[in-house]
Amino acid sequence: MTNRSTTADFVTAFATGWPEHQPDIMVLSLTTQRGVQDFAFTKEQALLIAKTMKQTAAKLEQPKTA
């Protein structure tokens, strides 16, 4: 398991794309306070990530109002 930090970086922007000469991968770029991090995914990995995000998002509670 990956060793995780006790503080969280918040994503302020992201972009996805496909390298011009590598259409078999998807690149996800995340911008945090520490800079930009790029991740490359295969189609299967990208679909699994999307499925997991959809399931997690469905479990989110409504935002609390003041």
N, C-alpha and C positions, 0 to 999 in steps of 0.2 A: 504494500500500500504506500502511496505517496505521502511523504511528510508534509503536513500542511501548516501554514502560518496561523497565528492566532488573530491576525487582523485581516480584514477583507478589503480587496480592491473592488471598486465599483466600476462597471463598464459604462463608459460615457458615450461610446459610439461603436458601431460594428459595421462591417461590410463583408459581403461574400462575393466570390468570383471564381472564375475558371481560368487558369493560366492559358495563354494563347496556344501554346504548343503542348499542353497537357490537359486535354478535355476529360481525362479519366479521373481527375481529382477536383474537389472543391476546396477553396481556401477561405478560411474564416479569419478575419482580422478584428481583434478586440483592442480598443483603446482604453487604457486605465491611467491612473495618476502616475504610474511607473513607466508609461510608454506604450508602444504598440506591440502586440504579440500576434503572430500569424500561426495558424494551425492548418494542416492539410488533411483532408479526409477522403476516403474512398466513398463510393456511392452507398455501400452497405453501412458504413460508419455514420454517414450523414443522415441516412434514414433512421437509424437507431437513435441517434441524438435527437432528431426531430420528434420521434415517438415519445421518448422519455420527457422531453420538454412539454409536449402537449399533455401528457398524463399529470405531470407536476403542476402545470398551470391550472388544470381543472380542479386541483385540490386547494388552490389559493383561496384565502378568505377575502371578503370584501374589504376595501380600505376603510380604516376608522376615520370618522368625521369628528371634527372638534365641536 
